Each structure stands twice: as structure tokens, then as C-alpha cells.
Amino acid sequence: MPTVFPALDAASLRILDELQRNSEISNAELAEKVGLSASPCWRRVSEMRAAGIIRGAVTLVDPLKLGLAVNVFVHVTLARQDRETLEVFTSAVSGRPEVMECYLMTGEADFLLRVVIEDLIKYQAFVLECLTQIPGVANIRSSFALDQVKYTTALPTGHLR
């Protein structure tokens, strides 16, 4: 089934691009940057929130400033790929704060997790006390990020123009 994109005009796309750069911008500043007056700008933002296009706003925090120096990509393979095993795994990792992202994958591994944690000792404890304790986990492979070359939360909008 084809994906249905909401009708977003050039002004709405400019609003999305600006809000993805800085969600704390005032409506007056936003309106000025995108070339609208304040009321239509506020209305468009409100409509995009109501439509679920804008899901929320967050504050990005530097993990190093919080002592979270290790960024690990974890490939998890399950013994079985049945609904129950998948649900048990997703339920177990969903509540873990160090698991920043979790994806059901195709290919060699069934899941790819991004884990942010203090150090290797804490990561070892996470693996032993959490991942290896989840029923159905057959294999765990870890890849440690040496450097973050690019990081963004802004989604591309060029394909909608």
C-alpha cells in the first residue's frame, strides 16, 4: 500500500525545517524566518501538530556531559522469529533507559539496538543482566562507535518539495 503524504506547501515545509533546527524558536521569530505573519504561522504549526506531523519537541542533551561515553550498536539474533518471542524481546528492551533505539531488522540479526551507557563495565552488566536473560535470545554482537561523524534528528523534507 503506498504511503500517503499530507499536502504540505512550501511555507509549511519551511516551518518544519526551522522547527527541526530549533524547536524553542518563538512563533514571531519562526514567522519571520519562513516569510509569514505570526497568525498564519501559528495556525500552520497547530494544524501540523493536530495532524500528527509534529509529534513533539525535545531538548537534546550532550551524552558526554552526563558521563555517557559509550555508544554501542547491538545486533541481536533470536532463536525463533515467532510473534511471542518478538513480543517478549521488544517488551524487555522497551523499558530500558540505556536503549535509545530498537529496530526489527531483516538480514542476519533480528534486532538492532543503539545503547548509550557510561563505560564497558556497565555495558557488560547490561548484556549479562538484561540481554542474556531475555528468553529466546540466541546471539548478541556488539559494535562500539569510535566517533560520531554525523548526528541529526531532522528528517529530510526535500522530497516533498
VEXZA-731944 format. One line per 2 residues: number of its first residue (from 1); their letters; for each residue x, y, z of N, C-alpha, C, CB. Coordinates in steps of 0.05 Angstrom, whole numbers, plus 5000, padded with zeros to 4 digits. Glycine has a CB too. Example, Ala and Ser with C-alpha at 12.3 -4.5 7.8 and 13.67 -1.06 7.14 Angstrom:
1 = as = 5264,4886,5156,5246,4910,5156,5264,4934,5156,5226,4911,5181 | 5257,4955,5142,5273,4979,5143,5258,5001,5157,5282,4988,5114
//
This chain:
1 = mp = 5017,4976,5000,5000,5000,5000,5018,5025,5000,4981,5000,5025 | 5013,5044,4982,5031,5067,4980,5026,5086,5005,5025,5083,4955
3 = tv = 5048,5099,5012,5047,5118,5035,5033,5143,5025,5075,5123,5046 | 5015,5153,5042,5001,5178,5035,5014,5201,5050,4971,5176,5042
5 = fp = 5025,5220,5036,5037,5243,5048,5016,5265,5051,5062,5253,5033 | 5016,5279,5073,4997,5302,5075,5006,5324,5056,4996,5312,5104
7 = al = 4987,5339,5047,4993,5362,5029,5007,5384,5045,4967,5372,5015 | 5032,5387,5040,5047,5408,5054,5058,5427,5033,5070,5396,5071
9 = da = 5051,5452,5036,5062,5472,5016,5089,5481,5025,5043,5496,5013 | 5101,5498,5008,5129,5507,5013,5132,5521,5040,5137,5526,4991
11 = as = 5112,5537,5048,5114,5551,5074,5113,5531,5097,5091,5571,5077 | 5096,5511,5096,5095,5490,5117,5121,5475,5118,5072,5471,5112
13 = lr = 5133,5469,5095,5159,5455,5095,5181,5472,5107,5166,5447,5067 | 5180,5498,5102,5200,5516,5114,5196,5517,5144,5197,5545,5102
15 = il = 5171,5517,5153,5166,5516,5182,5177,5490,5194,5135,5517,5187 | 5173,5468,5181,5183,5442,5192,5214,5443,5193,5174,5419,5175
17 = de = 5226,5453,5172,5256,5454,5172,5266,5472,5195,5266,5465,5145 | 5254,5495,5199,5262,5513,5221,5258,5500,5248,5248,5540,5219
19 = lq = 5234,5488,5252,5228,5476,5278,5246,5452,5284,5199,5467,5279 | 5255,5438,5263,5273,5415,5267,5301,5426,5275,5275,5398,5242
21 = rn = 5308,5450,5266,5333,5462,5274,5332,5473,5303,5341,5484,5255 | 5309,5485,5310,5306,5498,5336,5277,5498,5344,5318,5527,5335
23 = se = 5269,5479,5361,5241,5477,5369,5234,5498,5390,5236,5450,5380 | 5254,5512,5401,5249,5532,5421,5245,5560,5409,5272,5533,5440
25 = is = 5246,5563,5383,5242,5588,5370,5214,5599,5376,5247,5586,5339 | 5212,5625,5380,5185,5637,5385,5170,5637,5359,5188,5666,5397
27 = na = 5143,5638,5361,5127,5639,5337,5133,5664,5320,5097,5639,5345 | 5138,5687,5333,5145,5711,5318,5171,5708,5302,5148,5735,5338
29 = el = 5191,5696,5315,5216,5691,5300,5213,5671,5278,5238,5681,5320 | 5197,5650,5283,5192,5630,5263,5178,5642,5239,5175,5607,5275
31 = ae = 5157,5658,5245,5142,5670,5223,5160,5688,5206,5119,5687,5235 | 5177,5703,5219,5196,5720,5204,5215,5703,5187,5212,5737,5223
33 = kv = 5226,5682,5198,5245,5665,5183,5232,5652,5158,5257,5644,5201 | 5206,5644,5161,5193,5630,5138,5177,5648,5120,5175,5608,5149
35 = gl = 5176,5674,5127,5162,5693,5109,5132,5693,5112,5169,5687,5081 | 5122,5689,5136,5093,5691,5141,5089,5711,5164,5082,5663,5149
37 = sa = 5064,5719,5167,5057,5734,5191,5052,5714,5214,5032,5753,5186 | 5051,5725,5238,5050,5707,5262,5026,5690,5263,5052,5724,5287
39 = sp = 5002,5700,5257,4977,5684,5259,4977,5661,5240,4953,5702,5255 | 4982,5665,5214,4982,5641,5196,5004,5621,5203,4985,5650,5168
41 = cw = 5026,5630,5213,5048,5612,5221,5039,5595,5244,5073,5628,5228 | 5027,5608,5265,5017,5593,5288,4996,5573,5280,5006,5613,5309
43 = rr = 4977,5581,5262,4956,5563,5252,4968,5539,5238,4937,5578,5233 | 4988,5543,5221,5000,5520,5207,5014,5501,5227,5021,5530,5187
45 = vs = 5028,5512,5246,5041,5495,5266,5020,5479,5282,5059,5512,5286 | 4999,5493,5289,4977,5479,5304,4965,5457,5287,4956,5499,5312
47 = em = 4960,5462,5262,4948,5442,5244,4967,5418,5241,4942,5454,5217 | 4994,5423,5238,5013,5401,5235,5015,5385,5261,5040,5412,5228
49 = ra = 5011,5398,5284,5010,5383,5309,4985,5366,5310,5011,5403,5334 | 4963,5377,5303,4937,5363,5304,4938,5339,5285,4914,5381,5297
51 = ag = 4951,5342,5262,4953,5320,5242,4973,5299,5249,4959,5332,5215 | 4989,5304,5270,5009,5285,5278,5035,5287,5263,4999,5258,5276
53 = ii = 5038,5308,5246,5062,5312,5231,5084,5321,5251,5059,5333,5209 | 5077,5339,5268,5095,5347,5290,5086,5332,5314,5094,5379,5296
55 = rg = 5103,5314,5324,5096,5296,5346,5104,5306,5373,5109,5269,5342 | 5122,5326,5374,5130,5336,5400,5156,5352,5396,5135,5314,5420
57 = av = 5166,5362,5418,5191,5377,5418,5208,5367,5442,5186,5408,5419 | 5234,5364,5437,5251,5354,5458,5276,5372,5461,5260,5325,5452
59 = tl = 5290,5369,5483,5315,5382,5488,5337,5361,5483,5317,5394,5517 | 5356,5368,5466,5378,5349,5461,5400,5354,5481,5389,5353,5432
61 = vd = 5409,5332,5494,5428,5334,5515,5454,5320,5506,5418,5320,5541 | 5477,5332,5512,5503,5321,5505,5508,5297,5523,5526,5342,5508
63 = pl = 5510,5273,5512,5514,5249,5529,5541,5250,5544,5513,5224,5512 | 5561,5261,5532,5587,5262,5546,5586,5279,5571,5609,5273,5527
65 = kl = 5569,5300,5571,5566,5317,5594,5552,5303,5617,5551,5343,5587 | 5538,5281,5610,5525,5265,5631,5541,5239,5637,5497,5257,5621
67 = gl = 5565,5237,5627,5581,5214,5632,5574,5189,5616,5580,5208,5661 | 5560,5193,5594,5552,5170,5577,5571,5169,5553,5522,5173,5568
69 = av = 5594,5157,5557,5615,5158,5538,5615,5135,5517,5642,5158,5552 | 5599,5114,5522,5599,5091,5504,5573,5089,5489,5604,5065,5521
71 = nv = 5577,5088,5462,5554,5086,5444,5558,5059,5429,5553,5110,5423 | 5539,5040,5434,5542,5013,5423,5518,5006,5405,5544,4993,5447
73 = fv = 5525,4994,5383,5504,4983,5365,5504,4953,5370,5510,4990,5334 | 5481,4943,5378,5479,4915,5386,5461,4900,5367,5468,4913,5415
75 = hv = 5472,4879,5355,5457,4862,5337,5448,4838,5352,5474,4854,5312 | 5422,4834,5354,5411,4812,5369,5396,4793,5351,5392,4822,5392
77 = tl = 5403,4767,5353,5390,4746,5337,5374,4729,5357,5411,4729,5321 | 5349,4723,5349,5332,4707,5366,5333,4678,5356,5303,4718,5365
79 = ar = 5327,4659,5374,5326,4631,5367,5303,4625,5349,5324,4614,5393 | 5281,4640,5353,5257,4637,5336,5246,4665,5330,5235,4620,5350
81 = qd = 5234,4668,5307,5223,4693,5300,5192,4693,5300,5232,4701,5271 | 5181,4678,5319,5152,4678,5321,5142,4702,5337,5142,4652,5335
83 = re = 5117,4708,5335,5105,4732,5348,5111,4734,5378,5074,4732,5343 | 5108,4712,5392,5112,4712,5421,5141,4719,5428,5105,4685,5433
85 = tl = 5160,4707,5414,5189,4713,5420,5195,4742,5414,5207,4694,5404 | 5185,4752,5391,5189,4780,5384,5177,4799,5405,5177,4786,5356
87 = ev = 5153,4793,5414,5140,4810,5434,5154,4809,5461,5111,4801,5438 | 5164,4786,5469,5179,4784,5494,5204,4801,5493,5187,4754,5500
89 = ft = 5218,4800,5470,5243,4816,5467,5236,4845,5467,5258,4808,5442 | 5217,4854,5451,5211,4883,5449,5201,4894,5475,5191,4888,5427
91 = sa = 5186,4878,5490,5176,4886,5516,5199,4890,5535,5156,4866,5527 | 5218,4871,5535,5241,4872,5554,5259,4896,5549,5257,4847,5552
93 = vs = 5264,4903,5523,5283,4925,5518,5269,4952,5518,5297,4921,5492 | 5243,4953,5514,5229,4978,5513,5231,4994,5538,5200,4973,5506
95 = gr = 5232,4981,5561,5233,4995,5586,5261,5002,5596,5220,4978,5607 | 5281,4995,5580,5309,5001,5588,5318,5028,5579,5328,4979,5577
97 = pe = 5325,5046,5598,5332,5073,5590,5358,5076,5574,5335,5090,5615 | 5376,5056,5576,5401,5058,5561,5397,5050,5532,5422,5040,5573
99 = vm = 5374,5037,5525,5368,5030,5498,5354,5055,5485,5349,5005,5496 | 5369,5069,5469,5360,5093,5456,5342,5088,5432,5383,5111,5448
101 = ec = 5349,5066,5417,5334,5059,5393,5334,5029,5391,5346,5072,5368 | 5312,5018,5380,5310,4989,5375,5294,4985,5350,5296,4975,5399
103 = yl = 5306,4970,5331,5293,4965,5305,5291,4935,5300,5310,4979,5283 | 5268,4927,5290,5265,4900,5280,5277,4900,5252,5234,4891,5280
105 = mt = 5295,4881,5246,5311,4883,5222,5306,4858,5204,5340,4884,5229 | 5314,4862,5179,5318,4839,5161,5348,4833,5160,5306,4845,5132
107 = ge = 5356,4811,5149,5384,4805,5148,5393,4786,5170,5400,4830,5149 | 5418,4787,5177,5430,4768,5196,5418,4771,5224,5460,4772,5197
109 = ad = 5415,4795,5234,5405,4799,5261,5375,4806,5260,5421,4822,5276 | 5361,4798,5281,5333,4804,5282,5327,4833,5293,5319,4784,5300
111 = fl = 5345,4842,5310,5342,4869,5322,5369,4884,5321,5331,4867,5350 | 5366,4910,5318,5389,4928,5321,5382,4948,5342,5397,4942,5294
113 = lr = 5399,4949,5363,5395,4968,5385,5418,4988,5385,5393,4953,5412 | 5411,5012,5393,5432,5032,5399,5431,5036,5429,5429,5059,5383
115 = vv = 5453,5030,5442,5455,5032,5471,5475,5054,5478,5463,5005,5484 | 5467,5072,5496,5485,5093,5506,5488,5088,5536,5474,5122,5500
117 = ie = 5514,5085,5544,5519,5077,5572,5546,5089,5581,5520,5046,5574 | 5551,5087,5607,5574,5100,5619,5601,5089,5610,5572,5098,5649
119 = dl = 5604,5063,5612,5630,5051,5606,5627,5021,5599,5649,5054,5630 | 5649,5008,5594,5648,4979,5586,5638,4961,5608,5675,4970,5576
121 = ik = 5645,4968,5633,5636,4952,5655,5606,4953,5657,5649,4962,5682 | 5594,4977,5655,5565,4979,5655,5552,4965,5631,5557,5009,5656
123 = yq = 5565,4966,5608,5555,4953,5585,5555,4922,5589,5571,4960,5559 | 5577,4912,5600,5578,4884,5606,5556,4875,5625,5606,4877,5618
125 = af = 5550,4891,5645,5529,4885,5663,5502,4886,5649,5528,4906,5687 | 5498,4905,5631,5473,4907,5615,5469,4881,5599,5473,4932,5597
127 = vl = 5491,4872,5586,5489,4848,5570,5482,4824,5587,5515,4843,5554 | 5497,4821,5609,5494,4797,5626,5467,4797,5641,5517,4795,5645
129 = ec = 5460,4821,5651,5436,4822,5668,5410,4827,5653,5440,4843,5689 | 5412,4837,5629,5388,4843,5614,5386,4825,5589,5387,4872,5606
131 = lt = 5403,4830,5569,5400,4817,5543,5402,4787,5545,5422,4827,5524 | 5421,4776,5559,5424,4747,5560,5401,4734,5577,5451,4739,5572
133 = qi = 5387,4750,5592,5365,4739,5608,5338,4739,5594,5362,4755,5634 | 5337,4751,5570,5312,4751,5555,5308,4724,5541,5312,4775,5534
135 = pg = 5286,4711,5546,5281,4685,5533,5281,4688,5503,5255,4673,5543 | 5294,4669,5490,5294,4669,5460,5318,4683,5448,5270,4682,5450
137 = va = 5335,4697,5463,5359,4710,5452,5379,4688,5446,5370,4732,5471 | 5388,4686,5421,5408,4666,5413,5436,4677,5409,5398,4652,5387
139 = ni = 5438,4702,5400,5464,4713,5394,5464,4743,5398,5473,4706,5365 | 5486,4753,5409,5489,4782,5413,5516,4790,5402,5487,4790,5444
141 = rs = 5516,4810,5383,5541,4821,5372,5541,4850,5377,5543,4814,5342 | 5563,4860,5387,5565,4889,5394,5586,4902,5377,5573,4892,5424
143 = sf = 5579,4926,5368,5598,4943,5353,5599,4970,5367,5589,4947,5323 | 5623,4978,5375,5627,5002,5390,5634,5026,5372,5649,4998,5412
145 = al = 5619,5048,5375,5625,5072,5359,5650,5085,5370,5601,5091,5359 | 5669,5091,5352,5693,5105,5360,5689,5135,5359,5716,5097,5342
147 = dq = 5673,5144,5340,5669,5173,5337,5642,5177,5324,5692,5187,5321 | 5628,5198,5331,5603,5205,5318,5608,5225,5296,5582,5217,5339
149 = vk = 5607,5215,5272,5613,5231,5248,5590,5250,5241,5620,5213,5224 | 5566,5240,5244,5542,5256,5238,5520,5247,5257,5533,5255,5208
151 = yt = 5505,5266,5267,5482,5260,5283,5461,5282,5278,5489,5258,5314 | 5438,5275,5271,5416,5294,5268,5390,5281,5276,5415,5304,5239
153 = ta = 5372,5297,5284,5344,5288,5289,5326,5299,5268,5335,5296,5317 | 5336,5317,5250,5320,5330,5230,5315,5311,5206,5333,5355,5220
155 = lp = 5290,5306,5200,5283,5290,5177,5286,5306,5152,5254,5278,5180 | 5293,5293,5130,5295,5308,5104,5267,5314,5094,5311,5292,5083
157 = tg = 5264,5338,5082,5238,5346,5071,5240,5352,5041,5227,5370,5087 | 5264,5351,5030,5267,5358,5002,5250,5342,4982,5295,5355,4995
159 = hl = 5245,5317,4988,5228,5301,4971,5199,5310,4969,5229,5272,4980 | 5191,5327,4988,5163,5337,4988,5160,5363,4973,5154,5340,5017
161 = r = 5182,5374,4964,5181,5400,4950,5176,5395,4921,5207,5415,4953
//
